[in-house]
Amino acid sequence: MSTITVPEGCASLLTLFPASFSCHFASSHFISLFRVHTHVLTYFPTLRTSYVAASVLSSVFLLTWQGIKVSGARKAAGIAYPRLYAEKAEMDASPAALKFNCVQRAHANTLENIASIYAIAQLITTMTLTGPPSQRSPLHPVAAAALGSWVVSRVLYTNGYATGVPASRTGPVMFLTYIPAMLTLLGGSIYTVYTLLSSGI
């Protein structure tokens, strides 16, 4: 197996992985990509922030797109404002009313979760700015990738729900984006809090 030398400033990022993974990689192509990526992060620190900014912006587009879908479904179902949902009798009589309720629920579910997602992503990025100098690491890309993956999972969730079959809101592809995103966000936030607490900050 090949070994790599981790660029300065990136060592603590690898503590998120098992030691055997941190020191050895089976693929030389992966090693090359890792070196290029970490050097980019080292010499262009502002790029790390732009990653997070782009992922946050994508969530704004997500909410806007969901709002447009809700408005379209509301119009198709003939559900007047300010009613939030169609009644059960309306859903039984009209597939459009059922679809409206499903799209509305997908949008509401995103609104219920996005505040905590933002908070966790922000918490992870504090490591680069406020973490102890010896343990600072470029975690901006971690937060950005996780938030971006979460946004993709919400698109899949919404499209599945919009079919009018609630069970379609989840599926293998959705879980392949949602679960890694949540595990990364939660793991990164726990790692950040632990590092800050153990450093007496």
N, C-alpha and C positions, 0 to 999 in steps of 0.2 A: 504494500500500500504506500501511497504518497503522503507526505506530510506538508504542512503549510506553515508559513510564518505570518501570524496575524498582525496587520498594521497597528501602530500605536493608536490608542483611542477606541479600538474595536474589541479589545480582549474581553471586557465584561459582557458584551453581547453574546459571546459564546457560552457564558455560564448558564444560559437558558437551555442548553442542550447537554446531554450526557457527555462525560469526559471523553469517552471513546469516539464520539461523533465529532467533538471539538478538535481532536488531534489528528484524526485520520479520515480521509474521504476516498472512496473507491474510484471515483471518476475524475480523471485529469481535466475533463472539460468543465466540471463543476468547480474545480480548484481555480481554473483560469477565470471563470466568471466571478467567483468569490473575490479574487484578488482585485479584479477590475472594479467591482462594485465597492469594495471597502476603500480602495484608493480614491475613488470618486467622492465618497462620503468624507474622507479625510481632508481632501484639498478643496472641496466645494461645500462647506458646511451649510450655506444658505439653501442649497438644493434640498437638504433634508427638510427644512421648513416648508418649501414649496410642495413637497410630497403631501404633507399634512393638509396644507391649504387646498390642494386639488381634491383630496378625498372629502374634505368638509364641504367644498363647493358641490361635489357630486351628490351629496346628501340633500342639498337644497334643490337641485334638479329633480331628485327622486320625489321629494315632497310635492313639488310643483306638478310633476307628471301624474302623481297619484290624485292630486286635486282635480286635474283635468279629466281623468278617468271617472272620478266620482260625479263630476258635473255632467259628463256625457251619459252615464248610467242613470242619473237622476232624471234627466230629460227624457230618455228612452222609456223609463218606467212611469213617468208622469207624477213623480212624487214632489209635491210643492214644498218650498221653504216655509217655515224653519224646521220641518220634520227631519229627524236624523235618520230614521229607518222606516221601511214599509211594514205594515201590520202583517200578521201571519196569514190572514184571509187574503190579503193582496198578493203575498208570495205564492200561496196555493193557486191563485187564479192567474198569475202572470209570471212567466220565467224572467221577464225583464225586471220585475220587482225583486225577485230573489237575487239576481245578479247585482242589482243596485246595493242590496244589503251586504253582499259579499265584498264588493269593492269598497264600500264605506267602512266595513270592518277592517279590511286590510290597511286602509289609510289610518284609521284610529289606532290600530295596533302599532304602527310605525311611530305615531306621535307619542304613544305611551312609553316607548322604549328609547327614543332618540336622545332624550336628555341625559340618561345614564350612559349611553354610548359616547356622547360628546365628552362627558365628565371623565370617563375612563381613558379615552384617547388623549385628552389633555393631560391627565395625570402621568401617563407614560412618557409624554414629551418633556415633562419637567426634569427628567433625569439628565438631559443634555445641558440644561440651564442651571439647575440648582443642586444636582447631585454632587457628592464629594469628588474633588478633582481626580483622585486615584481610581474612581469607579464610574466616571462619566462615560457614556457610550452613545453611539448614534442610534438612538431608539426611535427617532422620527420615522424612518422607513417602516419600522415594525408597526407603529400606530397607523400609519397611512395605508399600508397593505391590508391590515385587519379591517379598518374602517371601509376601505374600498370593497373588500370581499363581503362585508356586511351589507353594503348598498346593493351589490349584485344579488345577494340572497333575497333582499326585499323586493327587487324587481321580479324575480322568479316567483316569490311568494304571492305578490299581487296579481301577476298574470294567471297563476294557477287558481287563485280565489275568484278571479273575474269570470271564470268559465261557468260559475253558478253551481259548481260541485265543490263544497267546502273541503272535502278530503284532498282535492287537487292542489291545495295551497302548499302542501309539503311533498317532497319527493327526493330521490337520491341526489339529483343535481343541486337542489336547493340546500340540502344538508351538507354537501361537499363544500359549499361556500359559507354557510351559516356557522356550522360547528367549529371549523378551524378559526374563523373570525372571532367567535366568542371566547374560545379557549386562549387565543393569543391576547385578546384584550384583557381578559381576567388575569391570565398568567403574568402579563407584562405589568399590570397595575399592582398585583401582589408583590412582584419582584421590586418594583419601584418603591413601594411603601416600606418593604422590609429593608432595603438598602438605605433609605433615608432615616428610618428609625435606628438601625444599627450604627449609623454614623453620627447619631445625636443631633440631627438637624430637625 
